[in-house]
Amino acid sequence: MPRSSALSPPPPLGELLRRYDNAGEPLSCEPVTQGLLNRGYRLATTSGAYFLKHHLDGDRDSIARQHRATQRLQALGVPVAPPVEDATGDTVAVIGGRHYALHPWVEGRHRDGAQLTAAESRRLGALLGLVHTCLERVMETGPAGSPGPGDFEHRSADPDETFALIDELLELARAHRPRDAYDELAEHRLLERRALLERHAHRRPPPGGAGGWVHGDFHPLNLLYRGDYPGAEPAAIVDWDRLGVQPRAEEAVRAAAIFFVRPAGELELAKVRAYARAYRRSAGADSAELAAAVHRVWWERLNDFWILRWRYQLHDRRADPQFPAVSALAVWWTREYEAVCEAFAG
């Protein structure tokens, strides 16, 4: 559930920087993100530039586990930005009950699929495959309280629950005042989706099987590129807050559905095909695994209304601009189901 967008107290820079041997004295600290799982700042000190991350979710142990993962991934050649260790070797600073981490500042820009060539799309798929195979090497499996790949089971969305949610959201959208074009689009998409679900409810996938360690939130805003376009190279994969165990191929499909969606809600299938083939080679995944993942993620999208839940139930409109493309994608994907499967698994 999203947190309030109200600003949190400013970071305790003096107390924080005293924990580090060579971080210097603060010169400026400017917010750069307003995330759901963290808040970020560009921190300039007398010794250089840093990314200061205020973790809003997670305990010290889970954050430290994310940090250890990125340290080990960096050693394997994955482009990441592990946190700076303080004078005692810790990477998580707990001050006033709040969790902070100091990372080196990475110069770079975000790129979506429209800015990627076919070759760069292949490189993106290979990169995600590298992440998955390297996570398999570096993550602990089986310690008490930690999930292992064999412990994972994912229940697919129940259409009866979705029908009830659609009815609730329809009532809220119709009652919203002042009514605008967004409310009309929401009502149209909700009715349209209900009709689609009625036709395709028999295609609900069974519970998912074993998974593997994944980034958990691989999308354009969590990948920085360095250099001129075209030809820019991935500089750092950031925001590992959702590191966890899931079916790996499903992360690959979800990421492609974000990177390569067009404003009208269609996927750039030529780029998806290049990306998916590179991912399969890099991750050692076969076509059947990708086809099953396509089906599960399609079903997930067909039943998902998170943007409308934010708007009408939580009164949070930060995701509103994403709704036209996201809602159109579910409809287009249903119509072009076989072509999408072929792009990922062919």
Secondary structure per residue as TSV (DSSP state, phi and psi in degrees):
chain	resnum	aa	ss	phi	psi
A	1	M	-	360.0	132.6
A	2	P	-	-66.2	147.9
A	3	R	-	-89.4	169.9
A	4	S	-	-62.2	144.9
A	5	S	-	-83.5	2.4
A	6	A	S	-63.2	144.5
A	7	L	-	-67.7	140.3
A	8	S	-	-84.9	167.3
A	9	P	-	-58.2	149.5
A	10	P	-	-61.6	149.2
A	11	P	-	-61.2	145.0
A	12	P	-	-79.6	78.0
A	13	L	H	-61.8	-43.0
A	14	G	H	-59.8	-51.6
A	15	E	H	-64.9	-36.9
A	16	L	H	-65.9	-51.3
A	17	L	H	-69.1	-23.9
A	18	R	T	-65.8	-16.4
A	19	R	T	-77.4	-15.0
A	20	Y	S	-107.4	144.4
A	21	D	S	-71.3	-40.4
A	22	N	S	-128.7	28.0
A	23	A	-	-80.5	-17.6
A	24	G	-	82.6	-171.1
A	25	E	-	-100.9	145.2
A	26	P	E	-69.2	139.5
A	27	L	E	-112.7	-41.9
A	28	S	E	-157.1	157.2
A	29	C	E	-148.7	105.8
A	30	E	E	-115.7	131.5
A	31	P	E	-61.5	138.0
A	32	V	E	-121.0	-18.6
A	33	T	E	-142.5	157.1
A	34	Q	E	-129.1	76.2
A	35	G	-	-86.6	171.0
A	36	L	S	-83.0	-33.7
A	37	L	S	-103.3	-10.2
A	38	N	E	-163.6	169.2
A	39	R	E	-124.9	144.4
A	40	G	E	-123.7	152.6
A	41	Y	E	-139.3	142.6
A	42	R	E	-89.7	114.5
A	43	L	E	-107.2	119.3
A	44	A	E	-103.5	130.7
A	45	T	E	-128.5	177.3
A	46	T	T	-67.7	-10.2
A	47	S	T	-108.4	-6.6
A	48	G	E	150.2	-161.6
A	49	A	E	-114.2	142.0
A	50	Y	E	-137.0	159.6
A	51	F	E	-104.6	116.9
A	52	L	E	-99.5	122.2
A	53	K	E	-110.7	124.8
A	54	H	E	-101.9	108.5
A	55	H	E	-77.9	121.8
A	56	L	-	-90.9	-22.8
A	57	D	S	-126.4	157.9
A	58	G	S	94.6	149.7
A	59	D	-	-98.0	176.0
A	60	R	H	-58.8	-42.0
A	61	D	H	-65.7	-43.3
A	62	S	H	-67.9	-37.2
A	63	I	H	-67.0	-42.9
A	64	A	H	-62.1	-35.0
A	65	R	H	-65.1	-40.8
A	66	Q	H	-59.0	-42.6
A	67	H	H	-64.1	-44.1
A	68	R	H	-61.8	-38.6
A	69	A	H	-60.7	-46.0
A	70	T	H	-67.9	-34.4
A	71	Q	H	-61.7	-43.4
A	72	R	H	-72.0	-36.4
A	73	L	H	-64.6	-39.7
A	74	Q	H	-60.0	-39.7
A	75	A	H	-63.5	-23.5
A	76	L	T	-94.2	3.3
A	77	G	T	93.4	10.5
A	78	V	-	-81.0	132.5
A	79	P	-	-72.8	103.2
A	80	V	B	-137.7	175.8
A	81	A	-	-131.6	76.6
A	82	P	-	-58.5	155.1
A	83	P	-	-70.1	160.2
A	84	V	-	-79.9	136.3
A	85	E	-	-82.5	141.6
A	86	D	-	-81.6	-172.7
A	87	A	T	-63.0	-21.3
A	88	T	T	-100.5	0.4
A	89	G	S	92.7	0.0
A	90	D	-	-79.9	153.3
A	91	T	-	-115.6	-9.9
A	92	V	-	-112.4	121.9
A	93	A	E	-103.5	119.5
A	94	V	E	-104.4	112.4
A	95	I	E	-131.3	121.1
A	96	G	T	60.4	31.5
A	97	G	T	79.7	1.3
A	98	R	E	-106.2	148.9
A	99	H	E	-106.7	128.1
A	100	Y	E	-128.6	153.8
A	101	A	E	-143.7	143.2
A	102	L	E	-109.1	122.1
A	103	H	E	-117.6	153.4
A	104	P	E	-63.1	143.8
A	105	W	-	-75.2	129.9
A	106	V	-	-109.4	118.7
A	107	E	-	-75.9	128.7
A	108	G	-	177.6	174.8
A	109	R	B	-132.7	154.4
A	110	H	-	-85.2	149.3
A	111	R	-	-137.2	134.9
A	112	D	-	-97.0	179.4
A	113	G	G	-62.3	-30.0
A	114	A	G	-63.8	-23.1
A	115	Q	G	-94.7	2.4
A	116	L	-	-103.0	135.7
A	117	T	-	-78.1	174.9
A	118	A	H	-60.8	-40.9
A	119	A	H	-64.3	-40.2
A	120	E	H	-70.8	-29.9
A	121	S	H	-66.3	-40.6
A	122	R	H	-61.4	-42.2
A	123	R	H	-63.5	-36.1
A	124	L	H	-64.9	-45.9
A	125	G	H	-61.9	-41.5
A	126	A	H	-64.8	-36.0
A	127	L	H	-64.8	-45.4
A	128	L	H	-65.0	-37.6
A	129	G	H	-61.4	-39.9
A	130	L	H	-62.0	-42.9
A	131	V	H	-56.7	-47.5
A	132	H	H	-66.0	-43.8
A	133	T	H	-69.7	-35.3
A	134	C	H	-72.7	-37.5
A	135	L	H	-59.7	-37.6
A	136	E	H	-59.9	-30.9
A	137	R	H	-81.8	-34.1
A	138	V	H	-99.2	-18.3
A	139	M	S	-86.5	139.9
A	140	E	-	-69.8	140.4
A	141	T	-	-122.3	126.6
A	142	G	S	98.9	-3.7
A	143	P	-	-66.6	156.0
A	144	A	T	-56.1	131.7
A	145	G	T	83.4	-3.9
A	146	S	-	-110.7	139.5
A	147	P	-	-73.9	145.6
A	148	G	-	-111.9	161.4
A	149	P	G	-54.9	-32.1
A	150	G	G	-79.4	-7.7
A	151	D	G	-89.2	-3.9
A	152	F	-	-86.4	135.3
A	153	E	-	-147.1	131.3
A	154	H	B	-117.4	119.5
A	155	R	-	-83.6	126.3
A	156	S	-	-73.8	157.9
A	157	A	-	-60.3	138.7
A	158	D	-	-89.1	118.5
A	159	P	H	-61.2	-30.7
A	160	D	H	-63.3	-39.4
A	161	E	H	-67.0	-36.5
A	162	T	H	-66.3	-41.1
A	163	F	H	-59.3	-40.4
A	164	A	H	-65.2	-39.9
A	165	L	H	-65.8	-41.5
A	166	I	H	-58.6	-45.0
A	167	D	H	-59.9	-42.1
A	168	E	H	-65.6	-44.1
A	169	L	H	-68.9	-35.4
A	170	L	H	-60.2	-44.2
A	171	E	H	-62.0	-42.0
A	172	L	H	-68.7	-41.7
A	173	A	H	-65.2	-41.0
A	174	R	H	-69.4	-27.7
A	175	A	H	-89.2	-9.2
A	176	H	-	-65.8	134.0
A	177	R	S	-134.5	141.0
A	178	P	S	-72.9	137.7
A	179	R	-	-71.8	137.6
A	180	D	-	-137.2	-173.6
A	181	A	H	-63.9	-30.4
A	182	Y	H	-64.5	-43.5
A	183	D	H	-63.4	-37.1
A	184	E	H	-67.1	-41.7
A	185	L	H	-64.0	-42.3
A	186	A	H	-59.0	-45.8
A	187	E	H	-62.2	-43.8
A	188	H	H	-59.8	-47.7
A	189	R	H	-67.8	-36.0
A	190	L	H	-65.1	-44.1
A	191	L	H	-65.6	-41.6
A	192	E	H	-61.9	-44.0
A	193	R	H	-68.0	-36.6
A	194	R	H	-61.7	-41.0
A	195	A	H	-65.5	-39.9
A	196	L	H	-63.2	-43.6
A	197	L	H	-65.4	-36.6
A	198	E	H	-61.8	-35.8
A	199	R	H	-78.3	-28.1
A	200	H	H	-116.5	11.6
A	201	A	G	-58.6	-29.4
A	202	H	G	-69.8	-10.2
A	203	R	G	-95.5	12.3
A	204	R	-	-56.5	126.8
A	205	P	-	-74.7	154.4
A	206	P	-	-71.4	170.7
A	207	P	-	-55.2	141.6
A	208	G	B	-71.6	154.0
A	209	G	-	-94.1	-151.2
A	210	A	-	-61.3	146.0
A	211	G	-	-121.2	-164.4
A	212	G	E	-144.3	174.7
A	213	W	E	-71.6	133.2
A	214	V	E	-134.3	161.4
A	215	H	-	-61.2	-43.8
A	216	G	S	94.1	-13.0
A	217	D	-	-155.7	50.1
A	218	F	-	-84.7	105.3
A	219	H	S	-153.3	173.8
A	220	P	G	-56.5	-33.4
A	221	L	G	-76.7	-8.0
A	222	N	G	-109.6	17.8
A	223	L	E	-135.4	123.2
A	224	L	E	-104.0	137.3
A	225	Y	E	-110.0	145.5
A	226	R	E	-119.5	137.3
A	227	G	S	110.4	177.9
A	228	D	S	-78.8	156.4
A	229	Y	S	-105.2	141.7
A	230	P	S	-73.8	170.9
A	231	G	S	100.4	3.3
A	232	A	-	-64.5	147.2
A	233	E	E	-106.0	144.7
A	234	P	E	-58.4	127.4
A	235	A	E	-99.6	-37.8
A	236	A	E	-165.0	134.8
A	237	I	E	-92.7	124.9
A	238	V	-	-119.0	176.7
A	239	D	-	56.3	80.2
A	240	W	-	-98.6	23.0
A	241	D	T	-61.4	-27.9
A	242	R	T	-101.5	18.6
A	243	L	-	-50.6	125.6
A	244	G	E	-172.9	-171.0
A	245	V	E	-103.6	120.3
A	246	Q	E	-149.2	165.4
A	247	P	-	-59.6	122.4
A	248	R	H	-63.7	-42.5
A	249	A	H	-63.7	-28.5
A	250	E	H	-67.9	-35.7
A	251	E	H	-63.1	-38.8
A	252	A	H	-62.5	-40.7
A	253	V	H	-70.8	-43.9
A	254	R	H	-60.0	-43.2
A	255	A	H	-61.9	-44.1
A	256	A	H	-63.0	-36.7
A	257	A	H	-68.1	-18.2
A	258	I	H	-93.6	-46.5
A	259	F	H	-63.5	-42.1
A	260	F	T	-108.7	16.4
A	261	V	B	-82.1	136.9
A	262	R	-	-89.9	161.7
A	263	P	T	-55.7	-29.5
A	264	A	T	-82.9	-0.9
A	265	G	S	92.9	19.6
A	266	E	-	-107.1	152.4
A	267	L	B	-92.6	142.1
A	268	E	-	-78.3	90.6
A	269	L	H	-67.3	-29.4
A	270	A	H	-63.6	-41.6
A	271	K	H	-72.4	-37.4
A	272	V	H	-58.8	-42.9
A	273	R	H	-62.0	-44.9
A	274	A	H	-63.6	-44.5
A	275	Y	H	-60.8	-48.3
A	276	A	H	-67.3	-39.9
A	277	R	H	-63.7	-40.7
A	278	A	H	-66.7	-39.1
A	279	Y	H	-62.4	-45.7
A	280	R	H	-60.3	-42.7
A	281	R	H	-64.6	-44.3
A	282	S	H	-70.4	-39.0
A	283	A	H	-91.3	-10.1
A	284	G	T	71.4	29.8
A	285	A	-	-95.7	145.0
A	286	D	-	-99.0	174.5
A	287	S	H	-63.8	-37.1
A	288	A	H	-63.2	-38.8
A	289	E	H	-63.6	-41.8
A	290	L	H	-69.4	-39.2
A	291	A	H	-62.5	-42.3
A	292	A	H	-63.8	-38.7
A	293	A	H	-66.4	-39.2
A	294	V	H	-59.1	-43.5
A	295	H	H	-64.9	-43.0
A	296	R	H	-67.7	-42.0
A	297	V	H	-71.0	-36.3
A	298	W	H	-58.2	-46.9
A	299	W	H	-63.3	-39.8
A	300	E	H	-59.7	-45.6
A	301	R	H	-65.7	-36.8
A	302	L	H	-64.2	-29.7
A	303	N	T	-102.4	2.6
A	304	D	-	-101.4	129.7
A	305	F	-	-133.2	39.0
A	306	W	H	-62.3	-34.8
A	307	I	H	-67.1	-42.1
A	308	L	H	-70.5	-31.9
A	309	R	I	-64.6	-41.9
A	310	W	I	-59.4	-47.0
A	311	R	I	-67.2	-50.1
A	312	Y	I	-94.3	-29.8
A	313	Q	I	-95.6	-36.1
A	314	L	S	-106.1	-5.7
A	315	H	-	56.3	40.2
A	316	D	-	-120.1	114.8
A	317	R	-	-104.0	12.1
A	318	R	T	-62.1	-29.7
A	319	A	T	-92.9	-1.2
A	320	D	G	-50.6	-43.7
A	321	P	G	-61.7	-19.7
A	322	Q	G	-81.2	-17.4
A	323	F	H	-62.8	-44.8
A	324	P	H	-55.5	-47.9
A	325	A	H	-71.6	-42.4
A	326	V	H	-64.1	-44.6
A	327	S	H	-69.5	-35.6
A	328	A	H	-68.8	-33.7
A	329	L	H	-60.8	-41.7
A	330	A	H	-60.1	-38.3
A	331	V	H	-71.4	-47.7
A	332	W	H	-62.2	-42.8
A	333	W	H	-60.5	-40.7
A	334	T	H	-62.5	-43.1
A	335	R	H	-68.4	-37.5
A	336	E	T	-106.5	32.7
A	337	Y	H	-54.5	-48.0
A	338	E	H	-65.5	-38.8
A	339	A	H	-66.7	-37.9
A	340	V	H	-66.3	-43.6
A	341	C	H	-59.3	-43.9
A	342	E	H	-63.1	-37.8
A	343	A	H	-64.9	-38.7
A	344	F	H	-81.5	-35.8
A	345	A	H	-114.5	-7.8
A	346	G	-	-82.2	360.0
